[in-house]
Amino acid sequence: MHDRQFDTLEETDRLITSFMKTRKWRKIVEIGQELAPTERSRYLWAWPTEQDVERIGEVLGRLEVKSIASVGCGSGLLEWIVSCAYDTITFRGIEIDEDWWSSKYAPISYIPLKFMHGSGRGLLQELTDATDGLMFCYFNNGDAFTQYVEAFKGRYVIIVGPRSDRGVHTNPLPMAPGDSFLERWQLLEHFDLGSENINCVAVYQCKKTEDQ
Protein backbone atom coordinates (compact mmCIF):
# COMPACT_ATOMS: atom_id res chain seq x y z
CA MET A 1 0.00 0.00 0.00
CA HIS A 2 1.38 3.40 -0.96
CA ASP A 3 1.95 6.06 1.65
CA ARG A 4 -0.80 8.60 1.67
CA GLN A 5 -0.53 12.13 2.98
CA PHE A 6 -3.80 13.10 4.65
CA ASP A 7 -4.84 16.71 4.12
CA THR A 8 -4.36 17.67 7.78
CA LEU A 9 -3.45 16.13 11.08
CA GLU A 10 -6.93 17.12 12.23
CA GLU A 11 -8.42 14.93 9.52
CA THR A 12 -6.38 11.98 10.69
CA ASP A 13 -7.34 12.63 14.32
CA ARG A 14 -10.99 12.85 13.33
CA LEU A 15 -10.89 9.58 11.39
CA ILE A 16 -9.13 7.70 14.17
CA THR A 17 -11.56 9.06 16.78
CA SER A 18 -14.52 8.18 14.60
CA PHE A 19 -13.31 4.61 14.09
CA MET A 20 -12.57 4.27 17.81
CA LYS A 21 -16.15 5.15 18.67
CA THR A 22 -17.40 2.39 16.38
CA ARG A 23 -14.56 0.03 17.44
CA LYS A 24 -13.34 -0.40 13.86
CA TRP A 25 -9.75 -1.21 14.75
CA ARG A 26 -8.99 -2.61 11.30
CA LYS A 27 -9.76 0.79 9.77
CA ILE A 28 -7.29 2.41 12.15
CA VAL A 29 -4.65 -0.14 11.20
CA GLU A 30 -5.26 0.75 7.55
CA ILE A 31 -4.77 4.45 8.30
CA GLY A 32 -1.38 3.68 9.76
CA GLN A 33 -0.31 1.85 6.63
CA GLU A 34 -1.44 4.75 4.44
CA LEU A 35 0.24 7.55 6.39
CA ALA A 36 3.62 8.85 5.31
CA PRO A 37 6.37 7.72 7.73
CA THR A 38 6.84 11.22 9.15
CA GLU A 39 3.15 11.37 10.05
CA ARG A 40 2.92 7.76 11.18
CA SER A 41 5.35 8.26 14.04
CA ARG A 42 3.24 11.10 15.47
CA TYR A 43 0.70 8.48 16.54
CA LEU A 44 2.68 5.29 16.88
CA TRP A 45 6.30 4.27 16.32
CA ALA A 46 5.37 0.68 15.49
CA TRP A 47 2.21 0.41 13.39
CA PRO A 48 0.93 -3.17 13.23
CA THR A 49 -0.71 -4.88 10.30
CA GLU A 50 -3.95 -6.77 10.82
CA GLN A 51 -1.95 -10.01 10.86
CA ASP A 52 0.33 -8.59 13.56
CA VAL A 53 -2.64 -7.77 15.78
CA GLU A 54 -3.93 -11.31 15.35
CA ARG A 55 -0.50 -12.71 16.20
CA ILE A 56 -0.26 -10.59 19.35
CA GLY A 57 -3.74 -11.67 20.41
CA GLU A 58 -2.95 -15.32 19.76
CA VAL A 59 0.27 -15.22 21.80
CA LEU A 60 -1.26 -13.32 24.74
CA GLY A 61 -4.31 -15.58 24.71
CA ARG A 62 -2.21 -18.72 24.75
CA LEU A 63 -0.17 -17.37 27.66
CA GLU A 64 -3.36 -16.29 29.47
CA VAL A 65 -2.16 -12.68 29.71
CA LYS A 66 -5.22 -10.53 30.37
CA SER A 67 -3.92 -7.42 32.16
CA ILE A 68 -0.92 -5.43 30.93
CA ALA A 69 0.76 -2.31 32.31
CA SER A 70 2.36 -0.42 29.42
CA VAL A 71 5.23 1.78 30.59
CA GLY A 72 5.93 4.94 28.62
CA CYS A 73 2.99 4.06 26.40
CA GLY A 74 2.68 7.47 24.74
CA SER A 75 -0.67 7.73 22.99
CA GLY A 76 -1.45 4.08 23.77
CA LEU A 77 -2.82 3.53 20.28
CA LEU A 78 -1.18 0.14 19.80
CA GLU A 79 -2.55 -0.97 23.14
CA TRP A 80 -6.04 0.28 22.24
CA ILE A 81 -5.99 -1.61 18.93
CA VAL A 82 -5.06 -4.89 20.63
CA SER A 83 -7.62 -4.46 23.41
CA CYS A 84 -10.33 -3.60 20.89
CA ALA A 85 -9.56 -6.67 18.79
CA TYR A 86 -9.40 -8.87 21.91
CA ASP A 87 -11.68 -7.58 24.63
CA THR A 88 -10.33 -10.06 27.19
CA ILE A 89 -7.03 -8.08 27.21
CA THR A 90 -6.83 -4.78 29.09
CA PHE A 91 -4.06 -2.18 29.23
CA ARG A 92 -3.14 0.53 31.70
CA GLY A 93 -0.67 3.17 30.63
CA ILE A 94 2.10 4.51 32.86
CA GLU A 95 3.69 7.90 32.16
CA ILE A 96 5.70 10.35 34.25
CA ASP A 97 5.03 13.83 32.84
CA GLU A 98 1.45 14.66 33.80
CA ASP A 99 1.89 18.33 32.90
CA TRP A 100 2.83 17.44 29.33
CA TRP A 101 0.04 14.93 28.86
CA SER A 102 -2.46 17.45 30.23
CA SER A 103 -1.27 20.23 27.91
CA LYS A 104 -2.76 21.30 24.60
CA TYR A 105 0.42 20.18 22.83
CA ALA A 106 0.12 16.53 23.82
CA PRO A 107 -1.31 14.00 21.37
CA ILE A 108 -4.58 12.26 22.10
CA SER A 109 -4.31 9.50 24.70
CA TYR A 110 -6.20 6.37 23.66
CA ILE A 111 -5.96 4.42 26.92
CA PRO A 112 -6.25 5.45 30.59
CA LEU A 113 -3.00 6.85 31.96
CA LYS A 114 -1.55 6.69 35.45
CA PHE A 115 1.25 9.08 36.36
CA MET A 116 4.30 8.38 38.46
CA HIS A 117 5.07 11.13 40.99
CA GLY A 118 8.35 11.18 42.85
CA SER A 119 9.63 7.65 43.23
CA GLY A 120 6.14 6.35 42.45
CA ARG A 121 6.75 3.22 44.49
CA GLY A 122 3.15 2.92 45.70
CA LEU A 123 1.66 3.16 42.21
CA LEU A 124 4.35 0.93 40.77
CA GLN A 125 3.58 -1.75 43.33
CA GLU A 126 -0.16 -1.38 42.76
CA LEU A 127 0.16 -1.77 39.00
CA THR A 128 2.66 -4.60 38.96
CA ASP A 129 0.96 -6.65 41.65
CA ALA A 130 -2.29 -6.88 39.67
CA THR A 131 -0.76 -7.26 36.23
CA ASP A 132 0.00 -10.33 34.13
CA GLY A 133 2.39 -8.55 31.78
CA LEU A 134 4.64 -5.52 31.65
CA MET A 135 5.04 -3.87 28.24
CA PHE A 136 7.59 -1.40 26.87
CA CYS A 137 7.04 0.10 23.39
CA TYR A 138 9.92 2.16 22.00
CA PHE A 139 11.14 2.73 25.54
CA ASN A 140 14.44 4.57 25.87
CA ASN A 141 15.57 4.59 29.49
CA GLY A 142 17.59 1.59 30.56
CA ASP A 143 17.75 2.52 34.25
CA ALA A 144 13.98 3.01 34.48
CA PHE A 145 13.43 -0.24 32.57
CA THR A 146 15.49 -2.08 35.17
CA GLN A 147 13.56 -0.44 38.01
CA TYR A 148 10.19 -1.44 36.60
CA VAL A 149 11.22 -4.99 35.83
CA GLU A 150 12.76 -5.51 39.28
CA ALA A 151 9.48 -4.40 40.92
CA PHE A 152 7.34 -6.53 38.62
CA LYS A 153 5.97 -9.75 40.12
CA GLY A 154 4.25 -11.10 37.01
CA ARG A 155 5.48 -13.68 34.53
CA TYR A 156 5.80 -11.87 31.21
CA VAL A 157 7.65 -8.82 29.87
CA ILE A 158 6.80 -7.62 26.36
CA ILE A 159 9.21 -5.36 24.47
CA VAL A 160 8.23 -3.64 21.22
CA GLY A 161 10.85 -1.76 19.23
CA PRO A 162 13.33 -1.89 16.37
CA ARG A 163 15.25 -4.95 15.36
CA SER A 164 18.87 -4.82 16.50
CA ASP A 165 20.28 -4.47 12.96
CA ARG A 166 18.13 -1.54 11.80
CA GLY A 167 20.18 1.39 13.07
CA VAL A 168 17.36 2.63 15.30
CA HIS A 169 18.09 2.96 19.02
CA THR A 170 15.87 2.15 21.98
CA ASN A 171 16.85 1.04 25.45
CA PRO A 172 16.06 -1.78 25.77
CA LEU A 173 16.09 -3.29 22.29
CA PRO A 174 13.57 -6.15 22.02
CA MET A 175 16.16 -8.75 21.04
CA ALA A 176 19.03 -7.30 23.10
CA PRO A 177 17.61 -6.27 26.48
CA GLY A 178 20.88 -6.67 28.38
CA ASP A 179 22.70 -9.44 30.23
CA SER A 180 21.29 -8.60 33.68
CA PHE A 181 17.74 -8.84 32.33
CA LEU A 182 18.46 -12.17 30.66
CA GLU A 183 19.66 -13.62 33.94
CA ARG A 184 16.03 -13.64 35.15
CA TRP A 185 14.06 -13.67 31.88
CA GLN A 186 14.09 -16.00 28.91
CA LEU A 187 12.89 -15.28 25.37
CA LEU A 188 9.63 -17.08 24.70
CA GLU A 189 8.28 -15.55 21.47
CA HIS A 190 9.45 -13.03 18.91
CA PHE A 191 8.05 -11.85 15.59
CA ASP A 192 8.22 -8.91 13.21
CA LEU A 193 5.74 -6.05 13.51
CA GLY A 194 4.59 -3.71 10.75
CA SER A 195 5.23 -3.48 7.04
CA GLU A 196 8.48 -1.46 7.19
CA ASN A 197 10.74 -4.41 8.09
CA ILE A 198 12.07 -2.46 11.07
CA ASN A 199 10.15 -3.39 14.22
CA CYS A 200 9.56 -6.54 16.19
CA VAL A 201 7.91 -7.86 19.35
CA ALA A 202 9.74 -9.96 21.93
CA VAL A 203 7.93 -11.75 24.77
CA TYR A 204 9.99 -12.85 27.75
CA GLN A 205 9.00 -15.23 30.54
CA CYS A 206 10.37 -15.10 34.07
CA LYS A 207 12.73 -17.97 34.75
CA LYS A 208 11.68 -20.21 37.62
CA THR A 209 13.61 -19.75 40.84
CA GLU A 210 13.79 -21.82 44.02
CA ASP A 211 11.06 -19.62 45.49
CA GLN A 212 8.59 -20.29 42.67
N, C-alpha and C positions, 0 to 999 in steps of 0.2 A: 504494500500500500504506500502511495506517495505521500510525503509530508505535505500537510495543508496548513496554510497560514490563515487562521481565523481573523475576521475583520478587526476585532478588538478583544482584549482580555475580558472585558465585561460580557461579551457574547459567550466566550468559553465558560466563564463563571455561571452565567445564566443557564446554559445547556446542562452543565454538570449538576447544578442545583435542581433543575427540573427533572432530570433523570433520577436523582437521589430520591426525590419525593415519590416517584413511581417505582422505585427500587429496580430500575433497569440498569443493572451493573454492567451488562455486556455493552450497552451503548456508551458508557463512560470509558470502558476499555478501548472501544473503537476510537473515541476522541483522542485518547493518548497516542494511538498509533498514527493518527492523522496530523497531530501537531508537529510543527518544526521542532528540532531538538532544543533550541534556545527557549522555546515556550514550554516545552514538555517538562523541563526541570523546575519550572516555577511551581508546579503542582506536585511533582513526584519524580525522584531521581531514577527510580526503577519501575517503569511502566510494564505491567504484566500483559501477556496475551490471554485470551480466554482459556487456552490449554494450560497456561501457567497457573491460573486461578484454580482450575480443576485439580491440578497436581498438588498444589498447596493444600486444598481441602481434603484430598485423598490421604496425604501423609498425616495431617493433623488428626483426621478422623481415625485412622488406623492406630495412631499413638494415644488416642483418647485425650487429646489436648483440647480443652473447651474454654479456658480462660487464659488470656495472654496480656501481660503488661508490656507495652511497647515504649522503650526508652528513647527520648529524643525523636519522637514520632513525626515532628513537623505537622503538616496538614492532616496526617492520618488517613490519607485517601486510599492507600494500598490496604490498610487495615479495614477500612469501611467496605471496600470491594469484596474482600474475603468474607467478612461477617455477613454481608448481604447475600452472597452466593451460598453461604453455609450458616444458617441462623442458629446452629448449635455452638458456634464459636463466637466469643465476645472479646473485645479489646478495650483496654484502658490505656490512655496515653500519659506519659510522664514527661514534663518539660520543666525547665528551671526559670525561664525569664517571663514571669507573669505580666510584667509591664509591656513587653514587646507583643505578646500574644493578645493583649487587651487593646493594643493601639490600632489606629486606622490603617497603619502600614502593613499589618500582619495579614497573611493569606487566610482564607477561610479554614476553619478547623472542622474536620469531618467526623471526628470522634470526641467523646468527652476527655478533657485534659485535667490532670492533677499536677500541681506545681510543688516543686521541692523548695523549701525555704530553709536557709541555714544549712545544717548538716542533713536535714530531712530524714533523720533516722526513723522517726515514728511512722511517717508515711511510707518510707521504703519497706519497713517491716510489715506494715499493713498490706501493701500491695503484693509483696513477694510471698507472704504466708498463704494467701488465698489465690494463688496463681499457678497454673500448670506449666506455663511457658514464659520465658523472658525473651523479648525480641529487640534487636537492634537493626535499624535500616539506615544505611549510610551514616553510621555513627563515626565520630572522629575525635574521641577522647579516650585514650587507652587507660589512663588512671581511673576515670569515672567508670569505664567498662569493668575494670577489675573490682571496684567497690560494689557495683550492683551485683555482679556475679557471685562475689563472696557472701553477700547477704541473702542471696536467693536460695530457697529451700526446695524448689521444685526440681523436676527431672530433665527439662529440656530448655536449651538455649538456641534461638533461631537468629542467624546473622544474614542480613541481606546487604549486598554491596557488589563492588566490581570484582571480576576475576583477577587473580594475582598478576597476570601477564598483560594487563590492558593499560598500564600506565596511569591509572586513576587511583588516588590514595584515599583510603579510609583507615581508621584505627578503632576496631580491628578490621582486617580483611576476612571475608567469610572462610576462605580456605587456608588462611595463615593467621590464626588468632593469637599466636604466641605460645611459647613452651610452657609457661606457668599455667595457662588455661588448659592446655592439653594434658596436664598431669591429672586433672580431675574430670575432664570431659572428653568423650570420644565421638568422632564423626559417625553419624548414623545415616544421614541422607544428604545428597547434594544434587542440584540440577540447575540448568541455566534458566534465566528469567528475562523476558522481553525479546524483542526482535532485533536489537542492535548488536548482539553477540558481545556484550560487555559484562552484564550483571549475572549474578547467580544467588542461590539460596543454599545455606548450609545449616543442617539441623544436628545439634549435638546432644548427646545423652550423658547424664551424670554417671560416672563410673561407680560401681558398688564399692562401698568401704566396709570395714568390720562392724561399723555401727548400723549399717542398713540391712 
